[in-house]
């Protein structure tokens, strides 16, 4: 799937949620919600995140920041 940069997506191989950062060669680059190290993903293993998945990621990020734990680990 060819999602636009900035889209929230799920790597179906791992279940990890990330933000589409770019398309390089045969891969889609995803970065964890809230920041972190990017990873390459086969475009056939990427799908758009559901509203519930995006909300869950946002809530986890805000909760970790509010609690003073810094960035959540994905």
Secondary structure, DSSP 8 states (H G I E B T S, - for coil): ----TT-EEEETTTTEEEEEEEEETTEEEEEETTS---EEEEGGGEEE--HHHHHHHHHHHHHHHHTT--S---
